[in-house]
Amino acid sequence: MTILKAFFKLSVSSLLVLWGYSSNAQSLIQVPLEHNLVIVKYLEDHPVRASRNNQVCPDDTLGLPFFDDFAGPIGSIYPSCSNWQDNHVFVNQDMAHNPPSVGVATFDGLSSDGSPYNINASTSIGSAADTLTSQYLDLSGMTASNAIYLSFFYQKQGLGDRPEEQDSFILEFKDTSNAWVAVWAQSGVDDSVSSQTILPFEQQYIAIDSAYYLYNGFQFRFRNLASITGSNDHWHLDYVMLDDNRTNNADTLHPTYGSYADVAFTHRPSTPLKDNLTAMPWTHFNDTSCWASELTIQNYNRNHSQVATLDRRCVVDEILPNTSSLLIEGIPAVGAYTPSPNVDDSLTHTIVGTYNALIPTEKTRLETTYTILNPAGFQSNPIFEANDTVRTRTVLDNYFAYDDGTAETRIVAQSLGTKIAVEFKAEKADKLRGIYFHMPYFIDDSQSDLINIKVWVDSLSNDTEVFSRDLHKLRYRYGFNGFYFVDLVDFLGDAVPVDLAAGQTFYVGWQQSFGEEVPVGFDRSTDNKEKTWVGVGTNWSQSTISGSVMIRPLVSVDSNFSTIAIDEVESIQTELTIYPNPTKDVLNLELSAYEAVDAYQLYIHNAVGQEVYSSNFEKQLSVGTWNTGLYILTLRNEQGTIIAQQKIIKH
């Protein structure tokens, strides 16, 4: 099977081949990203780093043991120079599903700057993509009797894009002649595997017992073959260890197989805010009612020979604009935490402590930290310490959010007229001023992909729709990690904020309109499908796709509200003049060099994308019998290229 990869000009028919991402019960579909906006934004904020490849790594020869589980600090996107020589892979805590420990290295089809290696490459065969090469290791003086093994965990797809059978994940050793030798490889997912199945991490043990590899200066590397047209064909690598005195026999006579003297966190802390919010307006925050009542903690004991007490702590701090401790919550100890998997690996804990007062008067940033207090009961080697502490950050600004800011994929409304809405609740009376849409970069930048931006209050129906900005053209932005802000304004540009009452439920979203399907960022590492609604016709249902649609409503009583700085979109340059607009009866069209445009075609669509008129170019149109409302006029040349596009209003 050939699946369309990250060349995003998707018609409904082309979407249907993406069965690996579709939801048959609803008109929603997921498609791969074309760029990694986390990397793009990082390089924008750190211009000294011209690429992901310029980290200066030492040439020190390493001894044993070699270990890396990619449990880096917040914001780390590079592999550690202490272990690795290159930086093609993306280190993250979002893309994998249930990793061995928090943090993975993700291999995909993107180059070092987060863009496709080759947007025009074939997607029918896997092409060379990312590489992760170890530092030099000293294995001199060792023999097969030293039982040296390289072990690692890998996962196909995770929360990202599924690699197909033509894609590969490869391990290579460098021998004494400096030649790279493939010692292990894994192909992508077989077509027979259900698209709804998320495959788990698997562990591999590879013996290093040949004299060709037992020398001072040995290296190993991982590579992937992928569709290099975008963020495609994901492989996630974790828990890489090379050491001696090991075994690859999984039986009771060899208890060290798969055993590591380590207890780890496997996921970041849950949000401290109620309703699973990752952000909310500071003006809405009330420290007596807006904290979450529970927290979720996930651990794993990889020490097969050790049962000990697992003691943990949760701390919530304000880190900006002030520094203060808000909560120190002791987690009930697990008196005998046995080797995983077991029922104690995941805990939903009801908070019993009391938060200190927090009355924000401006944008505020919080940090939640989970810590294992007694890791020595399970581990003694400091190489395992990085995964004993995990952190997450939460912001109180002027918008609501459920997502963590990172899109693992994109979501589109599959058919004209389909609506997607996300549910929120105002904590106080306020005015909804606009909506942030996360717009992942995509190559096709045609003028024909338009949506109707919608707001509903109390419930979802035609009667509760209080705002519609029809035929709006969303465009990718750099800046706030790809978020694009849409003001609530009418056709003349006048602000029309929506009044919200305290405690009122409201919904923000969009309706697929004219032209190509518009992709919006989708965060699969946070699951808020119960807050996501899909409308087809007059029927609404909750989403069946796990994740969070990355749209964020902005509220402010003050009309002089602030938005995150973003680049301006280039205005569409046309030579078409339309008047009067609005109109009741006649619409006049003027186009320069008219004598050269005899073959130009004129198309007019209504707000839900239905074509209501088409003809050769005309200087005057009679619209008196048309329904009142907003329309989009498109002018194409003889090659079908859009040369002008404007909105018109019929009174």
N, C-alpha and C positions, 0 to 999 in steps of 0.2 A: 504494500500500500504506500502511496506517495501522499504525504500531508503537506499542504501549503505552509510555508515557513516564512513569517515575518516580512512578506512583501505586501504591505497592507493597502491593497485596493480591492476590497472584498465585496463582491455582490452576494445576494442571498444564495445563489447557486453554489458559489465557491465556498461559502461558509459551511455548506452541508457536508463537505468532505472532511471537515475538521471534527469528525465524530468523537475524537478523543477528548474534546473539550465541551461538547454540547450538552444541554439539558433538554431532553426530548419533551418534557412536560411543559416547558416554557420557552418563550422566544428570546432566550439569553444564550450567549455563547462566549467562551474564553478563547483568546488568541495570544500567541507569544508576543513579548516585547521586541522592539527593534534595537533599542539602546538601553544601557544601564544608567539611569538618571542619578543614582547614588554616586557612581564614579564620575559622571559628567559634572555634577555639582561639586564634588570634592576637588576636582582639578580646577574648576572655576574659582573656588575659594582659596586654593593653594597654587597660585600661578608659578611658583618656583619649581614645582614638580611638573615638568613638561609632559610626562607620561607615567604610566604605572610601572615602567621598566627601569626608572633611573635611581632606584634605591641602591645605595652603595653597600654591598655586602662583603663581610670579611672573607678572606680565603683560608681561615684557620681550618686545620684538619680536626674533625670531631672524633671523640671516643664514644664508647657505648655507656649507657643506652642512648639511643636517639628516640625522642618522643615529641609529637605535636598533635594537639587536639583543637587548634585554631580558636582557643577560648581567649581571644584578645580583648582589650578594653573597648568601651563604647567609641564608635567612630573609626575603628581600625578596619581597613579594607585590604591591607597587604599581608602576605605571609611574613613571618618573622625572619629577619635576616640571619638570625643565629642558626637557623636550620635550612633555609632555602636561598637559592641564588637568583631566582627570577620571580616575577610578580604578575604573570599573566592571569592567574586565577583570582576570583573574587571571594574574599573572606567575609562571611556574614553570619547572622543569627536568624535569618528569615526564610531562606530558600528550601531548607530540608524539612522532612517530616519525621519527628521523633528521633533525633540524632543520638549517638552514644553519649555525647556530652555537648554542652552549649557551644555553638560555633562550628562552621564547616568551611571547606574550600570548595567553591563551585566552579566547574568547568562548563563552558558554553561556546557559542559561536561569535563572541565579541572580542575585539582586539583590546590592547592595553588602555585605550582611552575610552572604553565603554561603547564604541561604535562597531558596526559589523566589519568583519575582516574583508568581506566582498559581497556587497548587496546584490550583485548580479550573478553570483555563483550558482551552480546547479544544486538543487535540493534533493536530487535522486540518489546521490552518493555522498558519503561522509568525506569531508575535507579536513586536512590538518588544522587544528585550532589551538587550544591552550596547552601549555607545558608547565609543569612544576618540577624543578630540578633540585635535588638535595645539595647541601654543602659536601665537601670532601670528607670521607670517613676513613679512619685508620683501622683496617681489618688485617694488617700484616701479622704474621706469626700465628694465625689461627688456622684451624683445620675443620673438617666436617665434624669431628668429635666435639667441637665447641657448641654444636647445635645452635647456630645463628639463624634466626628467622626474622623476616620482615612481615609484620602483620598490619592490616588496615581494615577499615570499614568503608563501604561505598554504597551509594543508593542511586538508582535510576529515577530521574524525574523529580521526586520529592513533591514540592509545591509549585514547581516550575513546569517546563515543557518536557514532554516524554520523548526520549531518544528512540528512533526506529531501529529496525534490524540492521540497516546499513551503517549505523553509527557505532562507534567503539570507544572503549576505555582501555588504555594500554599501560602496562608497567614494563619498564626497560632497565636493565643493568648495564653499566659501562665496564667493559673488561680491561685486561691489562694492555691491550693494543689500542685503547681509547675508542673502541667501537661500541655503539649502543646495540644491545641485544634484547629483543622482545622475549620476556619470560612468562608473561601472563596477559590475557586480553579477555574482554567481555563485550558481547554485542548488545545492542539495544533491546527494547521490549518486543516480544513476539506479538504479532497481530492477534493471536488468539486470546491474549490477556484483556480482560474487560477494561474499558476506558475509565470505569469508576473505581478501579483497584489502585491503591497507592502501595507500591512495593516497599517492603521494609529495608533497612540497612542489612547488608550481608558482610561477613567477616572473611578475610583471606589470610592464609599463612603461606609464605613463600620461603623455602629454604635457600640459604646462601652457603653452599657447601662445595662449590667448585673452586679450584685454585685460580681460575681465570678472574675471580671476583675477590679473593682473599688477599688484598694488597693495600698498601697505604695510598690513599687517593681514590678509593672506590666511591662511586656515585650511583644513585638510582633516580629515576624520574617517571612521572605520570604524564600521559598525553591523552587527548581525546580527538576523535574524528567526528565532525558534526556538520550540520548545515550552517555555513558561516555567513548567512544573510541576516542574522540577528541574534537575539538572546534565545537560542534554540538548544534542544537536545541536552538537557542538564544532567550532569553527573556530580554527586556530592561526595567529597572525601573527608574522612574524619578518623581520629584516633590512630595515627600512624606511629608505629613503634618498631624499632630494630634493636635487638639485644641477643645475647647468647644464653645458653642453658635453657632453651625453650623446646616445646614440642608442638607438633601439629596434629596429634592424635586425640580425637574427641572421645575419650572413654575414661572409666573410673581409675584406670592404672596411670593416667597422665592428667592429674588434676590441674596442672598449670595451663592447659590449653584454654585459651580465651580468658584467662584470669589475669587481672591487673590489680595491683595494690592501690586501688583508687576508689573513692566515692565522689560522685560528681553531681552538679546540677545539669539538667538536660535542656532547660528552657529559661528564658528571661522571666523576671517577676511579672505578675499580673498588674494591671493598672490599679492605682489606689482610689480611682474615682468610681462612683456608682454607675450602673447601667453599662458597664464595660466601655465607658468613654475614655479615650486617650487624650482628649483636650476638651476644655469648655471655657466659656467667657469668664474672666475673673469677676465681672460684675454679677454673674449668676451664682458664683460659688458661695455656698453657705456651709461653714465648717460643722454645723450640727446636722446637716441632712445630705451632704453631697459626697461624703466618703463611702467607699465600698464597705460592705459589712463582712466580706469574705476575701480571702486571698488563696491563690492556687500555687502549690509548690510541687516540683517534679525532680526526683533524684534517681540515681542508679548506683548500686553497689556492684562493682566489677571484681571485687576480691572474693574469689570462690572459697577461700580458706579462712575467712575472717567474719565473725559475727560480733558486732559492737553496738554501742549506743550512738544513735544519730541525733545530734542536738543542733538546732538551727535557730536563726533569729532574722526577723524582718525589721528594717529601719526605713522610715520615710523622712526625708529632709527637705527643707526649702534651700535651694542653692542660688537662686536669683530672684529678686534683687538683693535679698538678705540671706544670711546663712543661719538656719535654726533647725533644731531637732523637733520634729512633729510627732513621731511615733517610734517607740521601741517595743516590738511585740515578740515575746518569746513564743516559740512554736513547741507544742508538746513533743517531748522526746520519744523516739522509737527505741525502747529499751534493748531490743535484740533485732537489729536490722540485718536480716539474712541476705545472702547473695541474691541479686535480682535475676529474673523478674519476680516481683512479689507484690502483695496488696499495699505495701507501704511506699511504693515508688511514687505514687501520686497522692497528694493530700489537698483537700479543700478545707481550709481552716477558718472558723468563725472568729473574727477579731474580738478579743476581750479587753484589750487595752484602750486607753482614752487618748485621742489626739490632742495635742496642745493647740491653743488657739491660733487660727490663721485667718486674718482679715485682710486680703490683698487689696491694694489701692492702685495697682498697675500690673502689667504683665509679670507673671510669676512662673518660675520653673521649679519643678519638684524632681527628686531622685529617690527611687525605691531600691533598696539593696537587700539581697538575701545572702546570708553567710552560714557556712557550716562551721560550727564552733569547735568541734573535736575531731578533725579529720585524721589525727594521729592514730585513732582507734582502727582505721582502715588502711592508712598509707603512711609511709615514712620518707619517701623520696620527694624532694621539692619539685620535680618535674610535673607532678600532678596537682600542684597548688592552684593553677590558674582557674580551674573549673570549680573551685570551692566558693567563689563569690560571683554573683551575677547582678547586673544593674539595669534599670530602665528609667527613662525620663518622661515626664508628663508636663504639659504646659497649660497654664491658665492665661488665655489671651482674649480674643474677641470672637472666637468661632468655636463650634462644636466639631468633634471628630471621633470616629470609631477606629480609624486605621492608624498604623504606626509610621506612616510617611513613606513606606517602601512598597512599590508595586512589584509583585512577583509575576503578574500577567496583566492582560487587559480584558475588559468585558464590553460587549456591544449588545444593543437591542437589534435582534435579527431581522425584523420585518418593519415596513413602514407603519407608523401609527403605534408601535409598541412603546409603552411607558415604563420607566424605572424610577421608583421613589424610595427615599431613605427617611426613616422615621426618627424624629427628635422630640424633646420636650423642653419648653422654656421654664426656667426656674423662677423667673420674675417677669413682670411686664417689660416689653422691649419692642424694638423695631427690627425686623429682618431686612437687611440692606443689600445683601448680595450672596453669591455662592462661589466657593472655590471648586473648580473641577481639576482633578489630576489628569493632565494630558500627556501620556507617554509619547515620545517622539515617534513619528512614522514618516516614511519616505514620501508617499504620495501626498502632495499638498494641493490637490485640486480645489477649485472654488465651489464644488458642488455638494460638499458634505455639510448639511445643516440640520440643526435640531431645534425643537421648541423647548425652552426652559420653563419649568413649571413649579408652582408652589400650591400646596393644599393645606387646609387647617382642619383639625378635629378628626377628619376621616378622609377616605379616598373615594371621590366621585366627581362627576361633572359639576354638581352643585357646590362642592366644597373647594373647587379650584378658585384661588383668589389672585393668581398672577400667571401670565403666560407671555414670555418674550419669544415670539415666533420667528422661525427662520433665522436663527442665530448661528454664526459660523465660529466654532471653537477652533483654537489653534494652539499647537504646542508652544510652551514657553520654557526658556531657561529660568533662572531665578529661584523661586521657592520650591526647589526640587520638582519642577514641572507643573506646579499648580497655576491655574489660570483663573482670574477673578472676573465674574460677571456681575455687574451692577443690576439691581432691579430698577429699570428705567423703562419708560414707554418709547414709542417709535420716534418721538421728537427729542429724546434724551433726557426728559425730565424724570427726576427720582420719584418712584412710587413704592416706598417701603411698605412692608406688610406688618400691621400691628399684631403683636403677640401678647396674650394675657398670661399671667402667672399660672404655671401648671398646665398650660395648653400644649397639646400635641400638634406638631406640624410636620409636613413632609416636603422635601425638596428633591428635584430630579429633572428628568428630561423625557422627551418623546422623540423617537426617531422620525425625521421628516424627510425632506427632499435629498436625493442623491445617495452617496455612499454611507455605509454604517460608520458612526463615529465611535472610536474606542476611548474608554475612560479607564483610568488605573484601577486595579483590583488587588487588594491586599489579602492574600490567602493565609497569612500567618496569624491573623485575628479573625475570629468567626462571629459575624453579626448578621447571619442570614435571616434571623427572626425580625430584624429591623429593616430588611430590604424587601420591597414589594414590586411585583411585575404586573402591569396592566395590559390586557389585550381586549380591545373593544371596551365594554363596560365592566368586564370581570377583572378582579384583582386577586392575587394569591401571593403568599410569601415565597421568597426565593428558595430554591432547592440546592443552590450552589454555595458551599461553605466559603466564607470570606467576608470582606468588607469593601463595599463600593466607595471609592475615594472621592467623595464630595463632601464639602464642609460649609455649612451655613454661617454667615457672619452677621452678628447682631450689634446694634449700637443705637442708643437714644439720640446721640449727637450725630448730626448730619456730616460733621467734619471727622469722620472715623478714619483710621489708618488701615492700610493694607500692606501685606508683605511686598517689598519691592520686587517688581518683575519687569522684564523688558517689554517695550512697546511692540505691538504687532505692526508689521509694515502694512500701510493702507493699500487697498486694492486699486491699482491705477487703471482707469478705464477712460474711454473717449465717448462714452454714451451719456447723453443728457435726456432726462425724462421729466416732463411737466404737463399739466399741473400734477402734483403729488403731495397730498391725497387728491383723488379725483372722483367725480360722480358719473361722468358720461364718456369723456374722450381723453385719451392718453397720447401725447405727442412724443415722438422719439427722434433725437438728432444724433447722428454719428458722423464724425469727420471722415472725409474721403469716401463718401457714400458710393461713388461710382465704382469703387473697387470691391464692393461687398455684395454683389448680386447673388452670390451663392450662400450668403450667411443665413442661418436658420434661427428662428425665434421660438423660445419655449416659455410657457408660463405654468407654474405649479402653485397649488394652494398650500396652506400651512401644514398639511399632513402629507405633502409630497405627491399628491395626485395631479397629473397633467390635465390642465383645463383648456389649454390653447397651444397651437403650434402653427407656424407658417414661415414662409420666407420673410426676410426683414421688411418691415413696413414702417412708414413714417408716422402713421396714425392708427390707433386702435380704438374701436368702440367697445366700451366695457359697461355700458348702462344696464345690461341685463345680468351682469355678474352679481353673485352674492357679496354682501359687504364683508370686509376682512382684509387680511394681509396676504400678499402673493409675492412670489419670487420670479423675476424675469431673467432669463438666461439667453445670451447670444453666443452662438458657436460659429466658427468659420467652416470652410469646406472640409477641413481635416477633422472636424469634431471638437477642436480645442475651444475651451471657454475663453472668450475675449472680453466679455462684460457680464456683470451680474448685479442686479439691484432689486431692492424691495420696493413694492408699490402698495398703496393703501386704497381700497375701494370703499367709499362712503355709501 
